[in-house]
Amino acid sequence: MPEGLAVLKWDDELGPVVTSKTPRKLKIGLDPTTSMRVYGIATLGETEESQKPGFSSLSFNDFKLAVYYGGLNMHLKGLPSMVFLVLHPEEDPDVYKDALPEMATQIFLNADDDEYKKMVPKLYKEISRYTQMTPEQRQAAILIDPVRRSIIQTLMKNGTVLSTDLEQLIFEKVGKKIDVDIVLRPLVKMGIIATGWVEGLSSEVIYLTRALFVLRMISQDIVRAVRDGQVPIDVADTYLQTSKRYHRDYLARLRKNLFETVWSEAERIGKFMLDFDTYDLIQVLRKGPAEKKHLPEMLDLSAAKVNKQLSILEKANIVTRIKDEDKREHVILKCNPEIVTVYPEWLIQRTVDLYNDESIINQQAMHYLEVLKKSHPSQAGVIAEVEQTES
């Protein structure tokens, strides 16, 4: 466990200033000399290109630092622009290479009116869980953030957009200006978007390479377990009828309006994925039905805590609780919430239409079609083979 978490900003008169920290008594690494050294290394260069957001680490005699710098934009605006974890000398900073940027992004996106300060203790408390986040949870982190969610929604409609236009669109939807680069970096790393420069355009172009969806799936493993006798017959009959009726209605909603259905609950389901207790419960139930009385031991949680999580998920139509003839309560996934990425094939024709309508220039359209071609699932094996040959 790191010794602490600190947030800093730059002051032209005072230099690096700690704006928030936890625990409150944290002093290691926060002295002016160390803070100045860390800022000096992060801010080498005077252009936005040379000071892009990024992760780094530093070793000292008695401690190490895992550092995430928010970039020149935030630095010049006097906003919180650096977040670091103070580590024990024997700790490996690279353990936090994925977790710290995600935590820092949440802090930077809530810099207005110092909203981030109340988030810092909770983020620090959950740091060890952040290092263990599954790919599904990292995708969920995108969906619960209104800025990145708006970006995905926009790109799923049009496929490609100028960075400057995207910044303005986000301002209109969310009500605040953002540093686009900070927000986009996790999406690039996860292969959801690509960025590039196109001749004749004054700003970078953003392209969607994978659409992101939340879907309520039917778990064939659960259905098989129910039919194979893992629950009493009366429970199995009730579950199968309830599940069939629910998924029939859900499919009807998807057919009627796919985008409205998946986005209307994306944030809600995303939050369940990022609440570690709730997610652990979903993970346990993905393995099969369970008697309610066994769940506290399986999850290492109190019965009251399990009851609370069950009520939340039951209200969200994710779990169902059914009593058998002996009054034993069985808990089963009503649907399996999954966050999936999909190749955006529909954007090929959409790009052609946008070009024909003169909404995007020829170079931008051609570049995006090339990006879609390279990111097609069929190319994955070819790319891997080329990389293996080159190495």
C-alpha positions as CSV (number, residue, x, y, z in Angstrom):
1,M,0.0,0.0,0.0
2,P,1.5,3.4,-1.0
3,E,2.2,5.8,1.9
4,G,0.0,8.5,0.4
5,L,-1.5,10.4,-2.5
6,A,-0.9,14.0,-3.3
7,V,-2.3,16.5,-5.9
8,L,-0.2,19.5,-6.9
9,K,-0.5,22.6,-9.1
10,W,2.0,25.2,-10.3
11,D,2.0,28.7,-8.8
12,D,4.1,31.3,-10.6
13,E,5.3,32.8,-7.3
14,L,5.5,29.8,-5.0
15,G,6.3,27.0,-7.5
16,P,4.7,23.5,-6.9
17,V,1.8,23.8,-4.3
18,V,0.1,20.8,-2.7
19,T,-3.7,21.3,-3.1
20,S,-4.8,18.0,-1.6
21,K,-3.2,15.0,0.1
22,T,-4.1,11.9,2.0
23,P,-3.4,11.0,4.7
24,R,-3.4,14.5,6.1
25,K,-0.1,14.0,8.0
26,L,1.7,13.0,4.8
27,K,5.0,14.8,4.4
28,I,7.3,12.5,2.5
29,G,8.0,13.8,-1.0
30,L,6.1,17.0,-0.4
31,D,9.1,19.2,0.6
32,P,9.8,22.1,-1.8
33,T,13.1,20.7,-3.1
34,T,11.5,17.3,-4.1
35,S,8.4,18.9,-5.5
36,M,10.5,21.3,-7.7
37,R,12.6,18.4,-8.9
38,V,9.6,16.3,-9.9
39,Y,8.0,19.3,-11.7
40,G,11.3,20.1,-13.4
41,I,11.6,16.6,-14.8
42,A,8.0,16.5,-15.9
43,T,8.0,19.9,-17.6
44,L,11.2,19.6,-19.6
45,G,10.5,21.5,-22.9
46,E,8.3,24.5,-23.5
47,T,5.8,23.3,-26.0
48,E,2.6,21.5,-25.7
49,E,4.0,18.6,-27.7
50,S,7.0,18.2,-25.4
51,Q,4.7,18.4,-22.3
52,K,2.0,15.9,-23.0
53,P,0.3,14.0,-20.2
54,G,2.3,11.0,-19.0
55,F,3.4,8.6,-16.3
56,S,6.8,8.6,-14.8
57,S,8.6,7.4,-11.7
58,L,11.4,8.6,-9.5
59,S,13.6,7.0,-6.9
60,F,15.0,8.7,-3.8
61,N,16.9,7.3,-0.8
62,D,13.9,6.6,1.5
63,F,11.0,6.5,-0.9
64,K,9.8,6.3,-4.6
65,L,7.2,8.3,-6.5
66,A,4.8,7.2,-9.1
67,V,3.9,10.4,-11.0
68,Y,1.2,11.4,-13.5
69,Y,1.6,14.8,-15.1
70,G,-1.5,16.4,-16.7
71,G,0.3,18.4,-19.4
72,L,1.2,21.9,-20.3
73,N,-2.4,23.1,-20.8
74,M,-3.4,22.5,-17.2
75,H,0.0,23.6,-15.9
76,L,-0.4,27.1,-17.5
77,K,-4.0,27.4,-16.4
78,G,-3.0,27.1,-12.7
79,L,-5.2,23.9,-12.4
80,P,-4.1,20.8,-10.6
81,S,-1.6,19.3,-13.0
82,M,0.2,16.6,-11.2
83,V,-0.8,13.6,-9.1
84,F,1.7,11.3,-7.4
85,L,1.8,8.3,-5.1
86,V,4.4,8.1,-2.4
87,L,5.8,4.6,-2.3
88,H,8.0,2.5,0.0
89,P,11.6,2.1,-1.3
90,E,11.0,-1.6,-2.2
91,E,7.7,-0.9,-4.2
92,D,7.6,-1.1,-8.0
93,P,6.1,2.1,-9.4
94,D,5.1,0.3,-12.6
95,V,2.4,-1.5,-10.7
96,Y,0.5,1.8,-10.8
97,K,1.2,2.5,-14.4
98,D,-2.5,2.0,-15.4
99,A,-4.2,2.8,-12.2
100,L,-2.6,6.2,-11.5
101,P,-3.5,7.8,-14.9
102,E,-7.1,6.7,-14.5
103,M,-7.2,8.2,-10.9
104,A,-5.5,11.3,-12.1
105,T,-7.9,11.8,-15.0
106,Q,-10.8,11.6,-12.6
107,I,-9.2,14.3,-10.5
108,F,-8.4,16.6,-13.4
109,L,-11.9,16.3,-14.8
110,N,-13.3,17.5,-11.5
111,A,-10.8,20.3,-11.0
112,D,-13.5,23.0,-11.3
113,D,-14.6,24.4,-7.9
114,D,-12.2,22.0,-6.2
115,E,-14.7,19.1,-6.6
116,Y,-11.8,16.6,-6.7
117,K,-10.7,17.2,-3.1
118,K,-13.5,15.1,-1.7
119,M,-12.5,12.3,-4.1
120,V,-8.9,12.0,-3.1
121,P,-9.3,10.0,0.1
122,K,-11.6,7.5,-1.6
123,L,-9.3,7.1,-4.6
124,Y,-6.4,6.5,-2.3
125,K,-8.3,4.0,-0.2
126,E,-9.2,2.0,-3.4
127,I,-5.7,2.2,-5.1
128,S,-4.9,-1.4,-4.5
129,R,-8.2,-2.4,-6.2
130,Y,-7.5,0.0,-9.1
131,T,-4.3,-2.0,-9.8
132,Q,-6.4,-5.1,-10.1
133,M,-9.1,-3.7,-12.4
134,T,-10.1,-6.0,-15.2
135,P,-10.3,-4.8,-18.9
136,E,-14.1,-4.7,-18.5
137,Q,-13.8,-2.3,-15.5
138,R,-11.4,-0.1,-17.4
139,Q,-14.1,0.2,-20.1
140,A,-16.7,0.9,-17.5
141,A,-14.5,3.8,-16.3
142,I,-15.1,5.4,-19.7
143,L,-18.8,4.9,-19.6
144,I,-19.3,6.5,-16.2
145,D,-17.4,9.6,-17.1
146,P,-19.7,12.1,-18.9
147,V,-16.9,13.6,-21.0
148,R,-15.6,10.4,-22.4
149,R,-19.1,9.0,-22.8
150,S,-20.0,12.0,-24.9
151,I,-17.0,11.5,-27.0
152,I,-17.9,7.8,-27.7
153,Q,-21.5,8.7,-28.5
154,T,-20.4,11.4,-30.9
155,L,-17.9,9.2,-32.7
156,M,-20.3,6.3,-32.9
157,K,-22.6,8.6,-35.0
158,N,-20.0,10.2,-37.3
159,G,-16.8,8.2,-36.9
160,T,-14.4,11.1,-37.2
161,V,-14.2,14.6,-35.8
162,L,-11.6,17.4,-35.5
163,S,-10.0,17.8,-32.1
164,T,-11.1,21.4,-31.9
165,D,-14.7,20.6,-32.9
166,L,-14.7,17.8,-30.3
167,E,-13.5,20.2,-27.6
168,Q,-16.4,22.6,-28.4
169,L,-18.9,19.8,-28.6
170,I,-17.9,18.6,-25.2
171,F,-18.1,22.1,-23.8
172,E,-21.7,22.4,-25.1
173,K,-22.7,19.0,-23.7
174,V,-20.9,18.9,-20.4
175,G,-20.6,22.7,-19.7
176,K,-16.8,22.9,-19.2
177,K,-13.7,23.1,-21.3
178,I,-11.4,20.1,-21.2
179,D,-7.8,19.2,-22.2
180,V,-8.8,16.8,-25.0
181,D,-5.4,15.0,-24.8
182,I,-5.8,14.0,-21.2
183,V,-9.3,12.5,-21.9
184,L,-8.3,10.7,-25.1
185,R,-5.1,9.0,-24.0
186,P,-6.9,6.1,-22.2
187,L,-9.1,5.6,-25.2
188,V,-6.2,5.4,-27.6
189,K,-4.4,2.9,-25.3
190,M,-7.5,0.7,-25.2
191,G,-7.8,0.7,-29.0
192,I,-11.1,2.4,-29.0
193,I,-10.0,5.5,-30.9
194,A,-7.0,6.5,-33.1
195,T,-5.7,10.0,-33.7
196,G,-3.7,11.5,-36.6
197,W,-2.9,14.6,-38.6
198,V,-4.4,15.2,-42.0
199,E,-2.9,17.5,-44.6
200,G,-5.1,20.6,-45.0
201,L,-6.6,20.5,-41.5
202,S,-5.5,22.8,-38.6
203,S,-6.0,20.3,-35.8
204,E,-5.6,16.7,-35.0
205,V,-8.3,14.3,-36.2
206,I,-10.0,11.7,-33.9
207,Y,-11.2,8.4,-35.3
208,L,-13.4,5.7,-33.8
209,T,-11.9,2.2,-34.2
210,R,-14.1,0.3,-31.8
211,A,-17.6,1.1,-30.6
212,L,-18.3,0.6,-26.9
213,F,-21.6,-0.9,-25.8
214,V,-23.2,-2.1,-22.6
215,L,-25.4,-5.2,-23.2
216,R,-27.6,-7.3,-21.0
217,M,-26.6,-10.8,-22.2
218,I,-28.2,-14.2,-21.5
219,S,-25.6,-16.3,-19.7
220,Q,-25.7,-19.7,-21.3
221,D,-23.6,-21.1,-18.4
222,I,-26.3,-19.9,-15.9
223,V,-29.2,-21.3,-18.0
224,R,-27.3,-24.6,-18.2
225,A,-26.6,-24.7,-14.5
226,V,-30.3,-24.0,-13.7
227,R,-31.4,-26.8,-16.1
228,D,-28.8,-29.2,-14.8
229,G,-30.2,-29.2,-11.3
230,Q,-28.1,-26.7,-9.4
231,V,-31.3,-25.2,-8.0
232,P,-34.6,-27.0,-7.1
233,I,-37.1,-27.6,-9.9
234,D,-39.5,-25.0,-8.7
235,V,-36.8,-22.3,-8.6
236,A,-35.6,-23.4,-12.0
237,D,-39.1,-23.1,-13.6
238,T,-39.7,-19.7,-12.0
239,Y,-36.3,-18.4,-13.1
240,L,-36.5,-19.6,-16.7
241,Q,-39.9,-18.1,-17.2
242,T,-38.9,-14.8,-15.7
243,S,-35.6,-14.6,-17.6
244,K,-37.3,-15.5,-20.9
245,R,-39.9,-12.7,-20.4
246,Y,-37.3,-10.1,-19.4
247,H,-35.0,-10.8,-22.3
248,R,-37.8,-10.8,-24.8
249,D,-38.8,-7.3,-23.7
250,Y,-35.1,-6.2,-23.7
251,L,-34.5,-7.4,-27.3
252,A,-37.6,-5.6,-28.4
253,R,-36.2,-2.4,-26.9
254,L,-32.9,-3.0,-28.7
255,R,-34.6,-3.5,-32.0
256,K,-36.7,-0.4,-31.6
257,N,-33.8,1.9,-30.8
258,L,-30.4,0.4,-30.2
259,F,-28.5,3.6,-29.3
260,E,-31.1,4.9,-26.9
261,T,-31.4,1.6,-25.1
262,V,-27.7,1.0,-24.6
263,W,-26.8,4.6,-23.6
264,S,-29.8,5.1,-21.3
265,E,-28.3,2.7,-18.9
266,A,-24.6,2.8,-19.7
267,E,-23.6,5.1,-16.8
268,R,-25.8,3.1,-14.4
269,I,-24.3,-0.3,-15.2
270,G,-20.8,1.2,-15.5
271,K,-21.1,2.3,-11.9
272,F,-22.0,-1.2,-10.8
273,M,-18.8,-2.4,-12.5
274,L,-16.6,0.1,-10.7
275,D,-18.2,-0.5,-7.3
276,F,-15.8,-3.2,-6.2
277,D,-18.2,-4.9,-3.8
278,T,-21.0,-5.0,-6.4
279,Y,-18.7,-6.2,-9.1
280,D,-17.4,-9.0,-6.9
281,L,-21.0,-10.1,-6.4
282,I,-21.6,-10.1,-10.1
283,Q,-18.4,-12.1,-10.7
284,V,-19.5,-14.7,-8.1
285,L,-22.9,-15.1,-9.7
286,R,-21.5,-15.3,-13.2
287,K,-20.1,-18.7,-12.0
288,G,-23.6,-20.0,-11.1
289,P,-26.6,-19.7,-8.8
290,A,-25.9,-19.3,-5.1
291,E,-27.9,-19.6,-1.9
292,K,-28.1,-16.2,-0.3
293,K,-26.9,-17.4,3.1
294,H,-23.6,-18.5,1.6
295,L,-22.8,-15.2,-0.1
296,P,-21.3,-13.3,2.9
297,E,-18.7,-16.0,3.3
298,M,-18.0,-16.2,-0.4
299,L,-17.5,-12.5,-0.7
300,D,-16.0,-11.9,2.7
301,L,-18.6,-9.3,3.4
302,S,-21.2,-8.8,6.2
303,A,-24.7,-10.1,5.6
304,A,-26.0,-6.5,5.8
305,K,-23.5,-5.4,3.1
306,V,-24.6,-8.3,0.9
307,N,-28.2,-7.5,1.4
308,K,-27.6,-3.9,0.3
309,Q,-25.8,-5.0,-2.9
310,L,-28.5,-7.5,-3.7
311,S,-31.2,-4.9,-3.4
312,I,-29.3,-2.6,-5.7
313,L,-28.8,-5.2,-8.4
314,E,-32.3,-6.6,-8.0
315,K,-33.7,-3.1,-8.6
316,A,-31.6,-2.8,-11.7
317,N,-32.9,-6.1,-13.1
318,I,-29.4,-7.8,-12.9
319,V,-30.2,-10.4,-10.2
320,T,-33.3,-12.2,-9.1
321,R,-34.0,-13.8,-5.7
322,I,-36.3,-16.8,-5.6
323,K,-37.3,-18.9,-2.6
324,D,-37.8,-22.6,-2.9
325,E,-40.4,-24.8,-1.0
326,D,-38.1,-24.9,2.0
327,K,-37.9,-21.1,2.2
328,R,-34.2,-21.1,1.1
329,E,-33.4,-18.0,-1.0
330,H,-31.5,-18.6,-4.2
331,V,-29.8,-15.7,-6.0
332,I,-29.3,-15.9,-9.8
333,L,-28.2,-13.5,-12.5
334,K,-31.3,-12.3,-14.3
335,C,-29.0,-10.9,-17.0
336,N,-25.3,-10.8,-17.4
337,P,-24.2,-7.2,-17.9
338,E,-21.3,-7.0,-20.3
339,I,-19.3,-4.2,-21.7
340,V,-18.2,-5.1,-25.2
341,T,-16.3,-3.5,-28.0
342,V,-17.6,-3.8,-31.6
343,Y,-16.0,-3.1,-35.0
344,P,-18.0,0.0,-36.3
345,E,-18.8,-1.4,-39.7
346,W,-21.7,1.0,-40.2
347,L,-19.2,3.9,-40.2
348,I,-17.8,2.9,-43.6
349,Q,-20.9,4.0,-45.4
350,R,-21.4,6.9,-43.0
351,T,-18.0,8.2,-43.9
352,V,-18.8,8.0,-47.6
353,D,-22.1,9.9,-47.0
354,L,-20.3,12.6,-45.0
355,Y,-17.8,13.1,-47.8
356,N,-20.6,13.2,-50.5
357,D,-22.3,15.9,-48.3
358,E,-19.0,17.8,-48.1
359,S,-19.2,17.5,-44.3
360,I,-15.6,16.2,-44.3
361,I,-12.8,16.7,-46.8
362,N,-11.4,14.0,-49.1
363,Q,-8.2,13.5,-47.1
364,Q,-10.0,13.1,-43.9
365,A,-12.5,10.5,-45.4
366,M,-9.7,8.6,-47.1
367,H,-7.6,8.5,-43.9
368,Y,-10.5,7.2,-41.8
369,L,-11.3,4.5,-44.3
370,E,-7.7,3.4,-44.2
371,V,-7.8,3.4,-40.3
372,L,-11.0,1.3,-40.4
373,K,-9.3,-1.1,-42.9
374,K,-6.3,-1.5,-40.6
375,S,-8.4,-1.9,-37.5
376,H,-10.7,-4.6,-39.0
377,P,-10.6,-7.8,-36.9
378,S,-9.4,-9.7,-39.9
379,Q,-6.2,-7.7,-39.8
380,A,-5.3,-8.7,-36.3
381,G,-3.6,-12.0,-37.3
382,V,-1.8,-10.3,-40.2
383,I,-0.4,-7.5,-38.0
384,A,0.7,-10.0,-35.4
385,E,2.5,-12.0,-38.0
386,V,4.3,-8.9,-39.4
387,E,5.4,-7.9,-35.9
388,Q,6.7,-11.4,-35.2
389,T,8.7,-11.4,-38.4
390,E,10.2,-8.0,-37.7
391,S,11.3,-9.0,-34.3
